[in-house]
Amino acid sequence: MVSNKNTGIEIIEDEGYGTRDPGSIKKIILRHISRIADICCKEFVPSFYEKRPVKVGDGIAIAEIYHPDMREAYSNAVDFLCDVMFPSSDDKFKIFLEEWKEKSKKKKDEMLKDKDEDEWIPERQLLARELFQEINILFERIAFFEGEEYGE
């Protein structure tokens, strides 16, 4: 703990910070894949607000609840998985990824010429699915989950 007598401000370190063992990179990736699976179990709908009446004292107010775009959540989750897996990837995946990036950029540029940004989201989701499938092939190709902890 650091204290400044002139200002009265105390700087303390959170006792819980850094003490939780995040586990190995394989465990982190498995947890992330589980989260992607959870996202996939929800309906892929655009974001929206839901209005609900809420009792406040003697009156009623309207509360707005935001529901995020699950298509974007899926795409972002796959992008993160790709980022985490990149250091472990092989040359074949790196070649695929370069081609995939070029294809994605080209499709996005074509779509955004005539359409709104929201029109790109479903296409981005399809491209993310293609990337996710390739990452799963990479897991198998490099035997990523083999070992005592993950073996069958």
C-alpha positions as CSV (number, residue, x, y, z in Angstrom):
1,M,0.0,0.0,0.0
2,V,1.2,3.5,-0.9
3,S,-0.1,6.5,0.9
4,N,0.3,10.2,0.3
5,K,-0.1,12.3,3.5
6,N,-0.7,15.5,1.6
7,T,-3.6,14.3,-0.5
8,G,-5.0,11.6,1.8
9,I,-5.1,9.2,-1.2
10,E,-4.2,5.6,-0.6
11,I,-3.2,3.3,-3.4
12,I,-3.7,-0.4,-2.5
13,E,-3.5,-3.5,-4.6
14,D,-6.5,-5.7,-4.9
15,E,-5.8,-8.8,-3.0
16,G,-7.6,-11.0,-5.5
17,Y,-5.8,-9.5,-8.5
18,G,-3.4,-11.9,-10.1
19,T,-4.0,-14.7,-7.6
20,R,-6.4,-16.7,-9.7
21,D,-4.6,-19.2,-11.8
22,P,-6.0,-18.8,-15.4
23,G,-4.7,-22.3,-16.3
24,S,-2.8,-23.3,-19.3
25,I,-3.4,-21.8,-22.8
26,K,-5.3,-25.0,-23.7
27,K,-7.7,-24.6,-20.8
28,I,-8.3,-20.9,-21.7
29,I,-9.0,-22.0,-25.3
30,L,-11.4,-24.7,-24.2
31,R,-13.3,-22.2,-22.0
32,H,-13.4,-19.8,-25.0
33,I,-14.7,-22.6,-27.3
34,S,-17.4,-23.3,-24.7
35,R,-18.4,-19.7,-24.7
36,I,-18.6,-19.8,-28.5
37,A,-20.9,-22.8,-28.2
38,D,-23.0,-20.9,-25.7
39,I,-23.3,-18.0,-28.2
40,C,-24.3,-20.5,-31.0
41,C,-27.2,-21.8,-28.8
42,K,-28.8,-18.4,-29.0
43,E,-30.8,-17.0,-31.9
44,F,-28.6,-14.9,-34.2
45,V,-30.6,-11.7,-34.2
46,P,-29.6,-8.0,-34.6
47,S,-29.3,-6.0,-31.4
48,F,-32.5,-4.5,-30.0
49,Y,-34.0,-2.7,-27.0
50,E,-36.8,-4.3,-25.1
51,K,-39.1,-1.9,-23.1
52,R,-40.5,-3.2,-19.8
53,P,-42.6,-1.5,-17.2
54,V,-41.0,-1.2,-13.8
55,K,-42.7,-0.1,-10.6
56,V,-41.1,2.9,-9.1
57,G,-42.7,4.1,-5.8
58,D,-46.3,4.8,-6.6
59,G,-45.8,5.0,-10.3
60,I,-44.5,3.0,-13.3
61,A,-41.5,3.8,-15.4
62,I,-40.3,2.2,-18.6
63,A,-36.9,0.4,-18.5
64,E,-35.1,-0.3,-21.7
65,I,-33.0,-3.5,-21.7
66,Y,-30.4,-3.8,-24.4
67,H,-29.9,-7.2,-26.1
68,P,-26.6,-7.4,-28.0
69,D,-26.2,-8.6,-31.6
70,M,-25.3,-12.2,-31.2
71,R,-24.0,-12.4,-34.8
72,E,-21.4,-9.8,-33.9
73,A,-20.6,-11.6,-30.6
74,Y,-20.0,-14.8,-32.5
75,S,-17.7,-13.1,-35.1
76,N,-15.8,-11.3,-32.4
77,A,-15.4,-14.5,-30.3
78,V,-14.0,-16.4,-33.4
79,D,-11.6,-13.5,-34.1
80,F,-10.3,-13.7,-30.6
81,L,-9.8,-17.5,-30.9
82,C,-7.9,-17.0,-34.1
83,D,-5.7,-14.4,-32.4
84,V,-4.9,-16.8,-29.5
85,M,-4.2,-19.7,-31.8
86,F,-2.1,-17.8,-34.2
87,P,1.3,-18.4,-32.4
88,S,0.5,-22.2,-32.4
89,S,-0.6,-22.3,-36.0
90,D,1.2,-24.1,-38.8
91,D,2.1,-22.7,-42.3
92,K,-1.0,-24.2,-43.9
93,F,-3.2,-22.2,-41.5
94,K,-1.2,-19.0,-42.0
95,I,-1.7,-19.3,-45.8
96,F,-5.4,-20.0,-45.3
97,L,-5.6,-16.9,-43.0
98,E,-3.9,-14.6,-45.5
99,E,-6.3,-15.7,-48.2
100,W,-9.3,-15.5,-45.8
101,K,-8.3,-11.9,-44.9
102,E,-8.1,-10.9,-48.5
103,K,-11.5,-12.5,-49.3
104,S,-13.1,-10.9,-46.3
105,K,-11.7,-7.4,-47.2
106,K,-12.9,-7.8,-50.8
107,K,-16.4,-8.9,-49.8
108,K,-16.7,-6.1,-47.2
109,D,-15.5,-3.4,-49.7
110,E,-18.0,-4.7,-52.3
111,M,-20.9,-4.8,-49.9
112,L,-20.3,-1.4,-48.3
113,K,-20.3,0.3,-51.7
114,D,-24.0,0.1,-52.1
115,K,-25.3,-1.0,-48.7
116,D,-25.4,-0.1,-45.0
117,E,-22.8,-1.4,-42.5
118,D,-25.6,-3.6,-41.0
119,E,-25.8,-5.5,-44.3
120,W,-22.2,-6.7,-43.7
121,I,-22.9,-8.4,-40.4
122,P,-24.5,-11.6,-41.7
123,E,-21.7,-12.0,-44.3
124,R,-19.1,-11.4,-41.6
125,Q,-20.8,-14.1,-39.5
126,L,-20.5,-16.6,-42.4
127,L,-16.9,-15.8,-42.9
128,A,-16.3,-16.2,-39.1
129,R,-17.9,-19.6,-39.3
130,E,-15.5,-20.6,-42.1
131,L,-12.6,-19.4,-40.0
132,F,-13.9,-21.3,-37.0
133,Q,-14.1,-24.5,-39.0
134,E,-10.5,-24.0,-40.2
135,I,-9.3,-23.4,-36.6
136,N,-10.9,-26.8,-35.7
137,I,-9.1,-28.5,-38.5
138,L,-5.9,-26.8,-37.2
139,F,-6.5,-28.3,-33.8
140,E,-6.6,-31.8,-35.3
141,R,-3.7,-31.2,-37.7
142,I,-1.3,-30.0,-34.9
143,A,-2.8,-32.4,-32.3
144,F,-3.4,-29.4,-30.1
145,F,-5.4,-31.2,-27.4
146,E,-3.4,-34.4,-27.2
147,G,-1.7,-35.1,-23.9
148,E,-2.6,-36.6,-20.5
149,E,-5.1,-33.8,-19.6
150,Y,-7.0,-34.0,-22.9
151,G,-6.4,-37.5,-24.1
152,E,-9.2,-40.0,-24.3
